[in-house]
Amino acid sequence: MTQLVLFNIFNGLIIGAFYALMALGLSLILNLSGVINFAHGGFLAIGGYLAYTLMPYFGFWGALLLAPILTGLVGILVERVLIRRLYGRDPLYSLLLTFGLAFMIEDGTRYIWGAQSLPFSIPNWLSSPLSSEYFFLTGYRVFMVLLVTTAVIGLFLILNFTRLGIRIRAGTLDLETVSVLGVNVRVLRNLNFGLGIYLAGLAGVLAVGMLGLQPTVGDNLIMPSFIAIIVGGLGSLPGTLLGGLLIGVASGVTSVFFPSASEAVIYVMMAMVLIVRPRGLLGEEGRF
Amino acid sequence: MPKLDKRAGDILLWILLLTAPFWMPMIGSYVELGSRVLVYALAAMSLNFLLGYTGVLSFGHAAYFGLGAYGTALTIKYLYPSTPVGMLVGILVGTVAAAVIGPMIARLRGIYFAMCTIAFGQVFYYIAFQWSSVTGGDDGVSAWHRMPINLGFTTIDILQNSHAFYYFVLAVLAVCVGLMAFLLRSPFGRTLLAIRENERRARFLGVPVDWHIWMSWVISCFFVSVAGTLYALLNNFVDPRAMRWDQSGMFVIMAVLGGMRSFWGPLIGAAIFIVFEDYLSSHTQNWESFIGLFFVLIVLFFPRGVLGIIRRKAAS
């Protein structure tokens, strides 16, 4: 029993780390540009498929490195061509646009790579269990936890200690003042969008190693990411991280006792947060 | 003479709607498509009650649409084989669910409201998907059909006769549209407009804003669940995709495409969208890409919608 609970907590942490990785990207874009990116799941799929295509040429590590960067570049391009035109307009329009984009990406990946699930092979030494007693500790899972942790630490280092990151955080608080101080806000938002999409791409490469590769791979991850943001609090990146891990663990633990409720529990958590603390756990008062 | 124009437009619209079963086959279409347009038009107009007239964006209306559909389907299949009873149950289920969710989101605004409506909408999708012993899971509720309506002295056969079903849907639409127009003209409706235009001012005037938004939300979801019951009757089938978030997006794009600041806009948007979708799905495999592109193009080049542009031309 303990083993089962431990297994599910660990599993929940992994899933939660995923949600957090996606939600952090969504949150970055939402905070600075006020755009809810519905197409985030699509970008995740792009990341996965790019990794699949790159793997024969660059190996697993090369794909892991290159695919998210390429996805981020796609994101930068999309922002330049489409999203940029919608800043300052009713959020309705950016929602609809990214919604349409999600359709196009899903169909596009299906067109290019086919609708059937593709095999995505991870290196052998990563897929074997590390211990016979705790069978669930496969190398890949531990590796994922490590990688997500590194990515999150990296993100927070960037945001706190680089010029770009500090500007992003400042822009989140007051974009107008940042602009008045001579920062090119257009470029800032562009790079920020790319950074968010990079995280989606990274999540994509990791996700396909676990969930397999199909055009709809992002669909099941996008809603929990929304909830991670709502639970953690809009406008707060640490909140988003906390929210993602919380709902992951909660759904992991629930699946021990009520397997069919493991999805429902995250919505219950969202409802509770909205009733008790509408701004979310770490959200700022009065921001939304 | 804008007022006269408007009246002439209304009359023309009703004539077109009333005669649709006769002219639709002539232009190579079919009556069921007309019924489908009406069902989606009602859904989009319901959404627009909230979006266009209260200024609040819901991206989760498909949930209450789907609840109406499931309520109807399950009632007719398992409880009582009667169309009106099934519809009543469906409407009740959808409206009650919206009323319960309402207080949790009525405090939120803008993009946060939209996000929470999406997320809450998905709850019902997952329930429909997971609870397969009742809802049939991914396969949906099939093996039932709408029942002829028995009025005592006569029976309206909406099952076999597609013209009768079209007029039945049109009658329901007319009642709902009349109710919506009445509500919007009442002091309550004017208050909603005031909130849309300037929430802070409305608040200073002593308007209980959150309560009004909650009411508007429930009314809007009431009408969308009516549309949902009609949707179930139209297809004699319902599955979880009826309540997924892409369905909600369809409602929003219809409202925007037609013009969300005008009363009849969503109906025109629904007509264009449904006909376009029908054409696409029979001509190309990649219709999803085209629908997506359609969304993008509307947002970039056509954000005011058909009626918005006509009105602007008329004004200048």
Contacts between the chains, C-beta under 8 A, distances in Angstrom:
chain1	res1	chain2	res2	distance
A	30	B	111	7.4
A	34	B	111	6.4
A	36	B	111	6.0
A	36	B	114	6.9
A	36	B	115	6.2
A	82	B	296	6.7
A	82	B	300	7.4
A	85	B	300	6.4
A	86	B	299	7.2
A	89	B	303	7.7
A	91	B	57	7.1
A	91	B	110	6.1
A	91	B	111	4.4
A	91	B	114	6.8
A	92	B	51	7.7
A	92	B	57	5.3
A	92	B	114	7.9
A	92	B	252	7.2
A	92	B	256	7.2
A	93	B	299	4.9
A	93	B	303	6.0
A	95	B	57	7.4
A	95	B	59	6.5
A	95	B	111	7.9
A	95	B	114	6.3
A	95	B	252	7.7
A	96	B	249	7.0
A	96	B	252	6.3
A	96	B	253	6.0
A	96	B	256	6.6
A	96	B	295	5.6
A	96	B	298	7.3
A	96	B	299	5.1
A	97	B	295	6.7
A	97	B	296	5.6
A	97	B	299	4.4
A	97	B	300	7.4
A	99	B	246	7.7
A	99	B	249	4.7
A	99	B	253	7.9
A	99	B	295	6.0
A	100	B	291	7.3
A	100	B	292	4.1
A	100	B	293	6.8
A	100	B	294	7.0
A	100	B	295	2.6
A	100	B	296	4.5
A	100	B	299	7.2
A	101	B	292	6.4
A	101	B	295	7.9
A	101	B	296	6.6
A	102	B	292	7.2
A	103	B	246	7.7
A	103	B	288	4.9
A	103	B	289	6.9
A	103	B	291	5.6
A	103	B	292	3.2
A	103	B	295	7.0
A	104	B	288	7.5
A	104	B	289	5.2
A	104	B	292	3.6
A	104	B	293	6.2
A	104	B	296	7.5
A	105	B	292	7.9
A	106	B	288	6.5
A	107	B	286	5.5
A	107	B	288	3.9
A	107	B	289	4.1
A	107	B	292	6.9
A	108	B	289	6.4
A	111	B	286	6.2
A	111	B	289	7.5
A	223	B	118	7.6
A	223	B	119	6.4
A	223	B	122	5.0
A	223	B	245	7.9
A	226	B	115	5.7
A	226	B	118	6.4
A	226	B	119	5.3
A	227	B	119	5.5
A	229	B	115	7.3
A	230	B	112	7.9
A	230	B	115	6.3
A	230	B	116	6.3
A	230	B	119	6.4
A	234	B	112	5.9
A	260	B	130	5.7
A	263	B	126	5.1
A	263	B	130	6.9
A	264	B	123	7.1
A	264	B	126	6.5
A	264	B	127	7.4
A	264	B	130	7.9
A	267	B	119	6.9
A	267	B	120	7.3
A	267	B	122	7.3
A	267	B	123	4.5
A	267	B	126	7.6
A	270	B	116	7.7
A	270	B	119	5.9
A	270	B	120	7.8
A	271	B	104	6.1
A	271	B	120	7.7
A	274	B	104	4.6
A	274	B	105	7.1
A	274	B	108	7.8
A	274	B	116	6.6
A	275	B	104	5.9
A	278	B	107	5.4
A	278	B	108	6.5
A	288	B	108	6.8
A	288	B	109	6.4
A	288	B	110	6.5
A	288	B	111	7.0
A	288	B	112	4.0
